[in-house]
Amino acid sequence: MSYRRQKRWWNAYILFYERIEPQVDLAEVSKRVLDLTISRQERLKMPAAIERCVRRQNILFMHEKNQFSPEYFQFMKKFLMCNAPFLSIPCPQDRLPADAEQMALISVELGSKFLFTVGFHTKKSLRGPANEWYDALCIHMRNSKSVRSWFVHNVLFAHTNRFAEYLLECPSSELVKPLIRLYLFLVGQATDPSATLSDHLLTEILNLLKKEVSEHGRHLQQYFNLFLLYSNLGTEEKQQLLRLNVPAQFMLVALDEGPGPAIKYQYADLSKLFSVVSHLTRCCDVSAKCQSSVNGSSPLANPHGDPTCCASLMPIQTQVADILYNRSSYVKKVIEDCNNSEDTTKLLRFCSWENPHFSSTVLSELLWQVAYSYTYELKPYLELLFQMLMLDDSWQNHRIHNALKGIPDDRDGLFDTIQRSKNHYQKRAYQCIKMMVLLFTHCIPAAQMLQSNGDLKRKWTWAVEWLSDELERRPYPGNAQYTYNNWSPPAQSNETSNGYFLERSHSARSTLTRAYELCPEEEPEEADLTDEPESPHHDEQVPMYSGQTQLPTQSQQPTQSQPATQSQSLT
């Protein structure tokens, strides 16, 4: 590449500036020097409104700069805790000496005003762990009833918005937990059989159900956790919550029926609500709802009550009993939204004990979920169904019979679900078989029913053969990257993976092995060689089980018409 040479001409200019010195008049300069003075000259005065505004802003700036500094927070914390040695001495009758009580009251006044206006609104990096502030306040209130009363009335009741602010609106769990401990401390210390401060404090928190709970659905778990923690403190606390009608109110909230508007948040977490209802309901007496499957016999004692209560605290409340036993909406809500909770299992087992109507409601909902839920969501429903079938009361055989063969005119049984799902929803059929293997292995009445009922035995044999054929069948073609030397990746779980067809996993083969053990291939085939048909009533009869490991003798068996009547009463 060549460059063309070119000439260019430039012109340059230089400018020179010369200063003209002014002529200085010495007389004028002398006059100005003589006129100088240290007195205040007249100047434009600032308007009073502007001056007040500037002064106020300067004061606020200095105030915030001093308050929001680590040194000031450390000073306040040390100030609150320095009197601890004088207040931690145990005193009889919840009473401190007059001077110590006055010192505790002043400390609580200063500390509560600082924390609820400034301290609890700052970041953790500035205020430090919230638990330390809880300890600093409780030191002054632990041994003084009057100080606690002042705190409740002047800090909480005088600012009722603080309940919603810290229980429903606050997003920081690190801050909410110490405040919940503070509320529990105040309510627990104020418990008195003759009513009063504790009841008023709980009532004020329950009043949030009328409006604030529906508007702040994102943090409902920490609100209901307060009641769960309080109910776990002891029997007196449970009795107090029952007296305040907490279970019925929480049930109505879960069903969007009051006492306030429906919860607006789409994915509200109500697991703590269901746990509170479970704990309190299991403290009540439900024997009036129980009946034995054997005519003339009294129902068995319910062993699934709350273990912390030696005896039932009260008969189940009328409104709670109506929602639980006469309506199915709450049971469906619990099973659908909180099926993996241990408290849900305990509540359903407690209410199903010696109760055919409630048992039928639970079985109907569980069988529907097993038949129509996504295959990767089936596991909690099947585990809950297993727990219900393991309930060893006088109605156990009826539950097992209806779960396997279906509820007449209502729900298909597990064998019907397997038959319907064998082609397009193989994972659903497999999970049902796996649960039944577990049931027949651990539940003696279920195993005896399988061996004594010809129809169930034929259906079980067919289900096992279907599972065997599916596992021995050539796997479905997978990705090309796994075809080298016939190597394939480990099979996914049939319980958690998303798909329709069966995964040939080690767990599935183990399930098949145990299923063969329950129904071995070398069974006697005399029934197939004879031309005698099976008696029709043998397949329909539901054997009774009363907690023993053997079936009753023929003389103890109910008549042919009696099982049908009892089976209908369960449905």
C-alpha positions as CSV (number, residue, x, y, z in Angstrom):
1,M,0.0,0.0,0.0
2,S,1.5,3.4,-1.1
3,Y,0.9,6.7,0.4
4,R,0.7,9.8,-1.7
5,R,2.9,12.6,-0.5
6,Q,1.3,16.0,-0.2
7,K,2.5,19.4,0.9
8,R,0.4,21.5,3.2
9,W,1.0,25.1,4.3
10,W,0.2,26.4,7.8
11,N,0.0,29.9,9.2
12,A,0.6,30.7,12.9
13,Y,-0.3,33.8,14.9
14,I,1.0,34.9,18.3
15,L,-1.0,37.4,20.4
16,F,0.6,39.5,23.0
17,Y,-1.4,41.2,25.8
18,E,0.0,44.1,27.8
19,R,-1.5,45.1,31.1
20,I,-2.4,48.7,31.8
21,E,-1.6,49.5,35.4
22,P,-4.4,51.5,37.0
23,Q,-3.5,54.6,38.7
24,V,-3.9,54.2,42.5
25,D,-5.3,57.0,44.5
26,L,-3.7,56.8,47.9
27,A,-6.3,59.1,49.5
28,E,-9.1,56.7,48.4
29,V,-7.3,53.7,49.8
30,S,-6.7,55.5,53.1
31,K,-10.3,56.4,53.4
32,R,-11.4,52.8,52.9
33,V,-9.1,51.5,55.6
34,L,-10.4,54.1,58.0
35,D,-13.9,53.1,57.3
36,L,-13.3,49.4,58.3
37,T,-15.2,48.4,61.5
38,I,-15.8,45.2,63.5
39,S,-19.4,46.0,64.1
40,R,-22.2,44.0,62.5
41,Q,-23.2,45.4,59.2
42,E,-26.8,45.3,58.1
43,R,-27.6,42.3,56.0
44,L,-30.7,40.5,54.7
45,K,-32.4,38.5,57.4
46,M,-33.5,34.9,56.8
47,P,-37.2,34.3,57.0
48,A,-38.3,32.6,60.3
49,A,-40.0,29.7,58.5
50,I,-36.9,28.8,56.4
51,E,-34.7,29.1,59.5
52,R,-36.9,26.7,61.5
53,C,-36.9,24.3,58.6
54,V,-33.1,24.3,58.2
55,R,-32.6,23.9,61.9
56,R,-35.1,21.0,62.1
57,Q,-33.3,19.2,59.2
58,N,-29.9,19.7,60.9
59,I,-31.2,18.3,64.2
60,L,-32.8,15.3,62.4
61,F,-29.6,14.7,60.6
62,M,-27.5,14.7,63.7
63,H,-30.1,12.6,65.6
64,E,-30.1,9.9,62.9
65,K,-26.3,10.0,62.6
66,N,-26.0,9.4,66.3
67,Q,-28.8,6.8,66.5
68,F,-27.9,4.6,63.6
69,S,-24.3,4.0,64.7
70,P,-22.9,0.8,66.1
71,E,-21.6,2.6,69.1
72,Y,-25.1,3.8,70.1
73,F,-26.6,0.4,69.7
74,Q,-23.9,-1.2,71.9
75,F,-24.5,1.5,74.5
76,M,-28.2,0.8,74.6
77,K,-27.7,-2.9,74.9
78,K,-25.1,-2.5,77.7
79,F,-27.4,0.0,79.4
80,L,-30.3,-2.5,79.4
81,M,-28.2,-5.4,80.7
82,C,-26.1,-3.7,83.3
83,N,-28.8,-4.0,85.9
84,A,-29.3,-7.8,85.4
85,P,-27.5,-8.8,88.6
86,F,-30.0,-6.8,90.7
87,L,-33.1,-8.2,88.9
88,S,-32.2,-11.9,88.5
89,I,-32.5,-12.7,92.2
90,P,-35.5,-15.0,92.7
91,C,-38.2,-13.2,94.7
92,P,-41.3,-14.8,96.2
93,Q,-44.8,-14.0,94.8
94,D,-43.5,-12.5,91.6
95,R,-42.5,-9.3,93.4
96,L,-39.3,-7.2,93.3
97,P,-38.3,-4.6,95.9
98,A,-39.7,-1.1,95.2
99,D,-36.4,0.4,94.0
100,A,-35.6,-2.6,91.8
101,E,-39.0,-2.6,90.3
102,Q,-38.7,1.1,89.5
103,M,-35.3,0.5,87.9
104,A,-36.8,-2.4,85.8
105,L,-39.7,-0.2,84.7
106,I,-37.5,2.6,83.6
107,S,-35.2,0.2,81.7
108,V,-38.2,-1.4,79.9
109,E,-39.6,2.0,79.0
110,L,-36.3,3.1,77.4
111,G,-35.6,-0.2,75.8
112,S,-39.0,-0.8,74.3
113,K,-39.2,2.8,72.9
114,F,-35.8,2.4,71.3
115,L,-36.4,-1.1,69.9
116,F,-39.9,-0.6,68.5
117,T,-39.2,2.7,66.9
118,V,-35.6,2.3,65.8
119,G,-33.8,-0.9,66.7
120,F,-36.2,-3.5,65.1
121,H,-36.3,-1.5,61.9
122,T,-32.6,-1.7,61.2
123,K,-30.4,-4.4,59.6
124,K,-28.9,-7.2,61.6
125,S,-25.4,-5.9,60.8
126,L,-26.2,-2.8,62.8
127,R,-28.4,-4.0,65.7
128,G,-26.8,-7.4,66.1
129,P,-28.7,-10.7,66.9
130,A,-32.3,-10.1,67.8
131,N,-32.2,-12.8,70.5
132,E,-29.8,-10.7,72.5
133,W,-32.4,-7.9,72.6
134,Y,-35.1,-10.3,73.7
135,D,-32.9,-11.4,76.6
136,A,-32.2,-7.8,77.5
137,L,-35.9,-7.0,77.8
138,C,-37.0,-10.2,79.5
139,I,-34.5,-9.8,82.3
140,H,-36.5,-6.8,83.5
141,M,-40.0,-8.4,83.1
142,R,-39.4,-11.9,84.4
143,N,-39.9,-11.1,88.1
144,S,-42.3,-8.2,88.0
145,K,-46.0,-8.5,87.1
146,S,-46.5,-4.7,87.1
147,V,-43.6,-4.3,84.5
148,R,-45.2,-6.9,82.3
149,S,-48.6,-5.3,82.6
150,W,-47.1,-1.9,81.7
151,F,-45.3,-3.3,78.6
152,V,-48.5,-5.1,77.3
153,H,-50.7,-2.1,77.8
154,N,-48.4,0.7,76.7
155,V,-46.3,-1.0,74.0
156,L,-48.7,-3.6,72.5
157,F,-52.3,-2.6,73.2
158,A,-51.6,1.1,72.7
159,H,-50.2,0.3,69.2
160,T,-52.3,-2.7,68.0
161,N,-50.7,-2.4,64.5
162,R,-47.5,-3.9,65.9
163,F,-49.1,-7.4,66.1
164,A,-49.6,-7.3,62.3
165,E,-46.4,-5.5,61.7
166,Y,-44.2,-8.2,63.3
167,L,-46.3,-11.3,62.8
168,L,-47.5,-10.8,59.3
169,E,-45.6,-8.1,57.5
170,C,-42.0,-8.6,58.8
171,P,-40.0,-10.6,56.2
172,S,-37.1,-11.4,58.5
173,S,-37.5,-14.7,60.3
174,E,-34.4,-13.9,62.4
175,L,-36.4,-11.0,63.8
176,V,-39.8,-12.6,64.0
177,K,-38.7,-15.6,66.1
178,P,-37.5,-13.6,69.1
179,L,-40.6,-11.5,69.0
180,I,-42.8,-14.6,69.0
181,R,-40.8,-15.8,72.0
182,L,-41.5,-12.4,73.6
183,Y,-45.3,-12.8,73.0
184,L,-45.2,-16.3,74.3
185,F,-43.3,-15.2,77.4
186,L,-45.9,-12.5,78.1
187,V,-48.9,-14.8,77.5
188,G,-47.4,-17.6,79.5
189,Q,-46.4,-15.5,82.4
190,A,-49.8,-13.8,82.5
191,T,-51.8,-17.1,82.5
192,D,-54.4,-17.0,85.2
193,P,-57.5,-19.3,85.5
194,S,-59.6,-16.3,86.2
195,A,-59.1,-14.6,82.8
196,T,-57.6,-11.4,82.0
197,L,-54.3,-10.3,80.6
198,S,-53.3,-13.5,78.9
199,D,-56.8,-13.9,77.3
200,H,-56.8,-10.3,76.2
201,L,-53.4,-10.7,74.5
202,L,-54.4,-13.8,72.7
203,T,-57.7,-12.3,71.7
204,E,-55.9,-9.3,70.2
205,I,-53.7,-11.6,68.2
206,L,-56.8,-13.6,67.1
207,N,-58.5,-10.4,65.9
208,L,-55.9,-10.3,63.1
209,L,-58.0,-13.1,61.5
210,K,-60.8,-10.5,60.7
211,K,-58.8,-8.5,58.3
212,E,-55.0,-8.5,58.4
213,V,-54.5,-12.2,57.8
214,S,-56.3,-12.1,54.5
215,E,-54.2,-9.2,53.3
216,H,-50.8,-10.6,54.3
217,G,-50.8,-14.2,53.1
218,R,-47.1,-14.4,52.4
219,H,-45.9,-14.9,56.0
220,L,-48.9,-16.8,57.5
221,Q,-46.6,-19.6,58.7
222,Q,-45.0,-17.4,61.4
223,Y,-48.4,-16.2,62.6
224,F,-49.8,-19.7,63.1
225,N,-46.5,-20.9,64.4
226,L,-47.1,-18.6,67.4
227,F,-50.2,-20.7,68.4
228,L,-48.4,-24.0,67.7
229,L,-45.6,-23.1,70.0
230,Y,-48.0,-21.9,72.7
231,S,-50.0,-25.1,72.5
232,N,-46.9,-27.1,73.0
233,L,-46.1,-25.4,76.3
234,G,-48.5,-27.5,78.3
235,T,-52.0,-28.7,79.1
236,E,-53.2,-25.3,80.6
237,E,-52.2,-23.5,77.4
238,K,-54.1,-26.1,75.2
239,Q,-57.2,-25.6,77.4
240,Q,-57.0,-21.9,77.1
241,L,-56.8,-22.1,73.3
242,L,-59.8,-24.4,73.3
243,R,-61.7,-22.0,75.5
244,L,-61.0,-19.2,73.0
245,N,-62.5,-21.4,70.2
246,V,-59.2,-21.4,68.3
247,P,-59.8,-24.8,66.4
248,A,-63.1,-23.7,64.9
249,Q,-61.8,-20.3,63.9
250,F,-58.7,-21.8,62.2
251,M,-60.9,-24.3,60.3
252,L,-63.1,-21.6,59.0
253,V,-60.0,-19.7,57.9
254,A,-58.7,-22.7,56.0
255,L,-62.1,-23.1,54.2
256,D,-62.2,-19.3,53.4
257,E,-65.4,-19.0,55.5
258,G,-64.3,-16.4,58.0
259,P,-64.1,-14.8,60.4
260,G,-62.6,-12.4,57.9
261,P,-62.3,-12.3,54.1
262,A,-60.7,-15.1,52.2
263,I,-56.9,-15.1,52.0
264,K,-55.8,-13.3,48.9
265,Y,-52.4,-14.9,48.6
266,Q,-52.5,-17.7,46.1
267,Y,-50.0,-20.1,47.7
268,A,-50.6,-19.5,51.4
269,D,-48.8,-21.9,53.6
270,L,-51.3,-23.2,56.1
271,S,-49.4,-26.2,57.4
272,K,-49.0,-24.7,60.9
273,L,-52.7,-24.0,61.0
274,F,-53.5,-27.6,60.3
275,S,-51.0,-28.7,63.0
276,V,-52.6,-26.4,65.6
277,V,-56.1,-27.9,64.8
278,S,-54.6,-31.4,65.0
279,H,-53.0,-30.8,68.4
280,L,-56.1,-29.2,69.9
281,T,-58.6,-31.6,68.5
282,R,-56.7,-34.7,69.8
283,C,-57.1,-33.2,73.3
284,C,-60.8,-33.5,73.1
285,D,-63.2,-36.5,73.8
286,V,-64.7,-37.9,70.6
287,S,-66.2,-41.1,72.1
288,A,-69.7,-39.9,71.3
289,K,-68.8,-40.2,67.6
290,C,-67.5,-43.8,67.9
291,Q,-69.3,-47.1,67.4
292,S,-68.1,-50.7,67.1
293,S,-68.6,-52.9,64.1
294,V,-69.8,-55.7,66.4
295,N,-73.4,-55.2,67.4
296,G,-73.9,-54.8,71.1
297,S,-70.2,-54.2,71.8
298,S,-68.8,-50.9,73.1
299,P,-66.2,-49.1,70.9
300,L,-62.5,-49.6,71.8
301,A,-60.6,-46.8,73.6
302,N,-58.9,-44.4,71.3
303,P,-55.1,-44.6,71.7
304,H,-54.3,-41.8,69.3
305,G,-55.1,-38.8,71.5
306,D,-52.5,-36.2,72.4
307,P,-49.8,-38.0,74.5
308,T,-49.2,-34.8,76.6
309,C,-52.7,-35.0,78.0
310,C,-53.4,-37.7,80.5
311,A,-57.2,-37.4,79.9
312,S,-59.4,-35.5,77.4
313,L,-59.6,-31.8,78.3
314,M,-63.2,-31.5,77.2
315,P,-65.8,-33.0,74.8
316,I,-65.2,-32.0,71.2
317,Q,-66.8,-28.6,70.5
318,T,-70.0,-28.6,68.5
319,Q,-68.7,-26.4,65.7
320,V,-65.5,-28.4,65.4
321,A,-67.4,-31.7,65.3
322,D,-69.8,-30.3,62.6
323,I,-66.9,-29.3,60.4
324,L,-65.0,-32.6,60.9
325,Y,-67.7,-35.2,60.8
326,N,-70.7,-33.7,59.0
327,R,-68.8,-31.9,56.2
328,S,-66.1,-33.3,54.0
329,S,-64.6,-30.0,52.8
330,Y,-62.1,-29.6,55.7
331,V,-60.9,-33.3,55.4
332,K,-60.4,-32.8,51.6
333,K,-58.5,-29.6,52.3
334,V,-56.1,-31.2,54.8
335,I,-55.5,-34.2,52.6
336,E,-54.8,-32.1,49.5
337,D,-52.7,-29.3,51.1
338,C,-50.9,-31.0,54.0
339,N,-50.7,-34.7,53.1
340,N,-47.0,-35.1,54.1
341,S,-47.4,-33.8,57.7
342,E,-47.3,-36.2,60.7
343,D,-49.9,-34.1,62.4
344,T,-52.3,-34.7,59.5
345,T,-51.8,-38.5,59.9
346,K,-52.4,-38.3,63.6
347,L,-55.6,-36.3,63.2
348,L,-57.1,-38.6,60.6
349,R,-56.2,-41.7,62.6
350,F,-57.7,-40.1,65.7
351,C,-61.0,-39.2,64.1
352,S,-61.3,-42.4,62.1
353,W,-60.9,-44.7,65.1
354,E,-64.2,-46.6,65.5
355,N,-65.9,-44.2,63.2
356,P,-67.1,-45.8,59.9
357,H,-68.5,-42.6,58.4
358,F,-65.3,-40.5,58.9
359,S,-63.2,-43.5,57.7
360,S,-65.3,-43.7,54.5
361,T,-64.8,-39.9,53.9
362,V,-61.0,-40.3,54.3
363,L,-60.8,-43.4,52.1
364,S,-63.0,-41.8,49.4
365,E,-60.7,-38.8,49.2
366,L,-57.5,-40.8,49.3
367,L,-58.7,-43.3,46.6
368,W,-59.6,-40.3,44.4
369,Q,-56.2,-38.7,44.8
370,V,-54.5,-42.1,44.1
371,A,-56.5,-42.5,40.9
372,Y,-56.1,-39.0,39.5
373,S,-53.1,-37.2,40.9
374,Y,-49.8,-36.9,39.1
375,T,-47.7,-39.9,39.4
376,Y,-44.8,-38.0,41.0
377,E,-47.2,-36.7,43.7
378,L,-48.7,-40.1,44.7
379,K,-46.2,-41.1,47.4
380,P,-47.7,-39.0,50.3
381,Y,-51.2,-40.1,49.5
382,L,-50.3,-43.7,49.4
383,E,-48.3,-43.4,52.7
384,L,-51.4,-41.8,54.3
385,L,-53.6,-44.5,52.9
386,F,-51.3,-47.1,54.3
387,Q,-51.5,-45.5,57.8
388,M,-55.2,-45.5,57.6
389,L,-55.4,-49.2,56.7
390,M,-53.0,-50.0,59.6
391,L,-55.5,-48.6,62.1
392,D,-56.3,-51.7,64.2
393,D,-59.8,-51.0,65.4
394,S,-63.0,-53.1,64.8
395,W,-63.5,-51.5,61.4
396,Q,-60.0,-52.3,60.0
397,N,-61.2,-55.2,57.8
398,H,-63.9,-53.0,56.3
399,R,-61.3,-50.3,55.4
400,I,-59.0,-52.8,53.8
401,H,-61.8,-54.4,51.9
402,N,-63.1,-51.1,50.6
403,A,-59.6,-49.8,49.7
404,L,-58.8,-52.9,47.7
405,K,-62.1,-53.5,46.0
406,G,-63.5,-49.9,46.1
407,I,-66.4,-48.1,47.8
408,P,-69.7,-49.1,46.1
409,D,-71.2,-46.4,43.9
410,D,-68.4,-44.0,44.9
411,R,-64.8,-44.8,44.3
412,D,-62.7,-47.5,42.5
413,G,-60.4,-49.6,44.6
414,L,-56.7,-50.1,44.2
415,F,-57.1,-53.1,41.9
416,D,-59.4,-51.1,39.6
417,T,-56.8,-48.3,39.5
418,I,-54.1,-50.7,38.6
419,Q,-56.2,-52.2,35.8
420,R,-57.1,-48.8,34.4
421,S,-53.5,-47.5,34.6
422,K,-51.6,-50.5,33.2
423,N,-51.2,-49.1,29.7
424,H,-50.7,-45.4,29.9
425,Y,-50.0,-44.7,33.6
426,Q,-47.7,-47.6,34.5
427,K,-46.0,-45.7,37.3
428,R,-49.4,-45.2,39.0
429,A,-50.1,-49.0,38.9
430,Y,-46.6,-49.8,40.1
431,Q,-46.9,-47.5,43.1
432,C,-50.2,-49.0,44.1
433,I,-48.6,-52.5,43.9
434,K,-45.7,-51.4,46.0
435,M,-48.0,-50.0,48.7
436,M,-50.0,-53.2,48.7
437,V,-46.9,-55.3,49.1
438,L,-46.1,-53.2,52.2
439,L,-49.6,-53.6,53.4
440,F,-49.7,-57.4,53.0
441,T,-46.3,-57.7,54.6
442,H,-46.9,-55.6,57.8
443,C,-50.7,-56.0,58.3
444,I,-51.8,-59.5,59.3
445,P,-55.5,-58.9,58.6
446,A,-54.8,-57.7,55.1
447,A,-52.6,-60.8,54.4
448,Q,-55.3,-63.1,55.7
449,M,-57.9,-61.4,53.6
450,L,-55.7,-61.9,50.5
451,Q,-55.3,-65.6,51.2
452,S,-58.9,-66.2,52.0
453,N,-60.6,-64.2,49.3
454,G,-60.5,-65.9,45.9
455,D,-61.3,-62.7,43.9
456,L,-58.6,-60.7,45.6
457,K,-56.1,-63.5,45.1
458,R,-56.9,-63.6,41.4
459,K,-56.5,-59.9,41.0
460,W,-53.3,-59.9,43.0
461,T,-51.8,-62.7,40.9
462,W,-52.7,-60.8,37.7
463,A,-51.2,-57.6,39.0
464,V,-47.9,-59.4,39.9
465,E,-47.8,-61.1,36.5
466,W,-48.3,-57.7,34.8
467,L,-45.5,-56.2,36.8
468,S,-43.2,-59.1,35.9
469,D,-44.0,-58.8,32.2
470,E,-43.3,-55.1,32.3
471,L,-39.9,-55.5,34.0
472,E,-38.9,-58.3,31.7
473,R,-40.0,-56.5,28.6
474,R,-37.3,-54.8,26.5
475,P,-36.7,-51.3,27.7
476,Y,-38.1,-48.4,25.7
477,P,-35.6,-46.8,23.3
478,G,-33.7,-44.1,25.1
479,N,-31.2,-41.4,24.1
480,A,-28.5,-42.4,21.6
481,Q,-25.8,-41.3,24.0
482,Y,-26.5,-44.3,26.2
483,T,-26.3,-47.1,23.5
484,Y,-22.5,-47.7,23.5
485,N,-21.9,-51.4,24.5
486,N,-25.6,-51.7,25.6
487,W,-24.8,-49.4,28.6
488,S,-27.6,-47.4,30.1
489,P,-27.8,-44.9,32.9
490,P,-29.3,-45.8,36.3
491,A,-33.0,-45.9,36.1
492,Q,-34.9,-43.1,37.7
493,S,-37.3,-43.5,40.6
494,N,-40.8,-44.5,39.7
495,E,-42.1,-42.4,42.6
496,T,-40.5,-39.0,41.8
497,S,-39.7,-38.9,38.1
498,N,-42.1,-37.4,35.6
499,G,-43.3,-39.8,33.0
500,Y,-45.9,-42.4,32.1
501,F,-44.0,-45.6,31.6
502,L,-42.3,-47.8,34.1
503,E,-38.7,-47.4,35.0
504,R,-36.9,-50.7,35.4
505,S,-35.1,-49.8,38.6
506,H,-33.7,-52.0,41.4
507,S,-36.5,-51.0,43.7
508,A,-39.1,-52.2,41.2
509,R,-37.4,-55.6,40.9
510,S,-37.2,-55.9,44.7
511,T,-40.9,-55.0,44.9
512,L,-41.6,-57.8,42.4
513,T,-39.6,-60.3,44.4
514,R,-41.6,-59.5,47.6
515,A,-44.8,-59.6,45.7
516,Y,-44.0,-63.2,44.5
517,E,-43.3,-64.2,48.1
518,L,-46.8,-63.0,49.0
519,C,-48.4,-65.0,46.2
520,P,-45.9,-67.8,45.2
521,E,-46.2,-69.4,41.8
522,E,-46.3,-73.0,43.2
523,E,-49.8,-72.5,44.7
524,P,-52.2,-75.5,44.5
525,E,-54.0,-75.5,41.2
526,E,-56.8,-77.9,42.4
527,A,-59.4,-75.1,42.1
528,D,-58.5,-74.6,38.4
529,L,-58.9,-78.3,37.7
530,T,-62.3,-78.8,39.3
531,D,-65.5,-77.7,37.7
532,E,-67.0,-76.5,41.0
533,P,-67.5,-72.8,41.0
534,E,-66.5,-70.8,44.0
535,S,-69.3,-69.9,46.4
536,P,-70.3,-66.3,45.5
537,H,-70.6,-65.2,49.1
538,H,-67.1,-66.2,49.9
539,D,-65.6,-63.4,47.8
540,E,-68.0,-60.8,49.1
541,Q,-67.7,-61.6,52.8
542,V,-65.5,-59.3,54.9
543,P,-63.8,-61.2,57.7
544,M,-63.9,-59.5,61.0
545,Y,-60.7,-58.7,63.0
546,S,-60.6,-57.7,66.6
547,G,-57.0,-57.2,67.2
548,Q,-55.9,-60.9,67.2
549,T,-53.6,-62.6,64.8
550,Q,-56.1,-65.3,63.7
551,L,-59.4,-65.1,62.0
552,P,-62.4,-66.2,64.1
553,T,-63.9,-69.6,63.7
554,Q,-66.9,-70.4,61.5
555,S,-69.2,-70.3,64.5
556,Q,-67.9,-66.8,65.3
557,Q,-68.3,-65.5,61.7
558,P,-71.2,-63.1,61.2
559,T,-74.1,-64.2,59.0
560,Q,-74.1,-63.6,55.3
561,S,-76.4,-60.5,55.5
562,Q,-74.5,-58.9,58.4
563,P,-71.3,-58.1,56.5
564,A,-73.2,-56.3,53.7
565,T,-75.0,-54.1,56.2
566,Q,-71.7,-53.2,58.0
567,S,-70.0,-52.6,54.7
568,Q,-72.7,-50.2,53.7
569,S,-72.5,-48.4,57.0
570,L,-68.8,-47.7,56.3
571,T,-69.7,-46.1,53.0
